[in-house]
Amino acid sequence: MKYEVIINMPICNHEVPDLRELVGWGRRDKEYPTLFERCNFWAGVRDADNKLIAFGYVCGMGLEHGYMEDIIVHPDYQKKGIGVELVKELLRESERFGLGIVTVSYEEHNTNFYRTCGFSSSSGGVWQI
C-alpha cells in the first residue's frame, strides 16, 4: 500500500500523544493543540482505517532557519519507507516556505536514517538548499 504524506492534515489533539506513547516516548498531552498553533507546519500519514501512523513537524521563526522535530512512525509501520517520505515531504515544504536551513537532533543510531533523508552529520543534522 502507498501511504500519502499530507502537510497540515487535520489531527485530533489525542492522536499525536497516542502515537508518541506507542513508540515509547512521553505523551506530552498538554502540548496539543498549542503545537499546531505555533509550529510552521506539520505532516502526517494515515493508514487505510484513517489511523494516524506517522507525524513530524518543523518550527522556527519563519525566517531562513527551521528545526525538525518529533519524527514518529507507528511501530507496525516502521522499516517501510514511511519515515523517509515524511521527512522528505517536510523538507520540500520547508523549501516552499522559504527555509534554507533545517536542523534536527537525533540519537546516533538514527544517523543513517537522516543521511538517507538528505541531512549531513554534525553535532546535529543540517539540511541546506
N, C-alpha and C positions, 0 to 999 in steps of 0.2 A: 504494500500500500504506500502511496506517495502522500507525505504529510506536508501541509502548506503552512509556512510561517507567515503570520499576519501581524503587521505593525499596528499598535494601539487597538488591538481587538478588545471588545468588552470582556472584562474579567470581574467576577464577583469577589468581594472582599475576603472571603474564606478560601478561595481557590489556591492562591499562591502560598499562604501558610500551610494548607494541606499538602501541597507539593513539597515544600521545604521539609516538612515533617517526614515525608516518605523517603527522602534522601538522607535523613539523619541530622538535619540542621534544626536550629531553634525556629519556632513558628513565627515569632515577631508579629503577632496579630495586630498590635497597636499601630504598625506602620501603614496599614491599609485602611482607608483609601488615600491617605496622605501621600504615599509614594507615587500613585498615579497622577496626583495633582502637581507634584514637584519635579518629577523627572522629565527629561526632554522627550523621551518616547520609550516604549516597551514593545516587546514582541512575544507572541505566544503561538503554541501549536496545540490543536485538539485532535483527539482520536475519532474514530467513526461514531462513537457514542457521545461526542461533544464534551468529553472529559479533558481538562487541561493536562497535557502531558509534558510540556516544555515551556520555559519562561526565561526572560532576561530583559535587562534594561540598560539605558545609557542616560547618565545625568551629567550635569555641569552647568556652567553659566550661560551656555548657548553661544559662546564665542568660538574660539578656534579649538579648544580642548574639551574632550568629554571623557567620562570614566564609565566603563562597562562593569556591570555587577550582576550577581545572582543568576548565573547561567545554570539552570536547573533542568534536568531531564528525568522524568519518572523512571525508576529502576527497571521496569518491564520494557522500556523503550530505548535503553542505552545501547550503545555499540551498533546503531542502525543509521548513523549519519545525521540524525535529527539535530544534535547539538551543534555540529559543524554548520549546518544550514541555518540554524538560528543565529549563530554568531555572524556568519557572512551576511545575512539579511540586516542585522543590526549595524554592521559596518557600511553596507550600501546606504542605509537610511542616514547614518552619520555623515556620509559624504553629501547626500542630498540636503541635509540640514546645515551643511557648511562647516562641519568639524573636520579639521585637517589632521588632528591627532586624537587617538583614542587609547587610553591606557587601561590595563586590567591587572589586578593582582591575583596570583594563583599559587597553589601549592606545587612543589617541584614535580610531583608525579603527574601533573597535568601539562607539563611543558610541551610534549609532542602534540597534544590536542590543540593548544593555542598556536603552535607553529603551523600546523595544518590549516588553521583559520587565517593565517597571514601575519601573525604577530612575530616580532623578533624578541629574543630574550634580553633582559637587562635585570635590574633589581625588581622589575615588574615586567609587564608586557607593553609594547608600544606598537601601534599601527599608524602609519603616516602616509598621506597621499603623495 
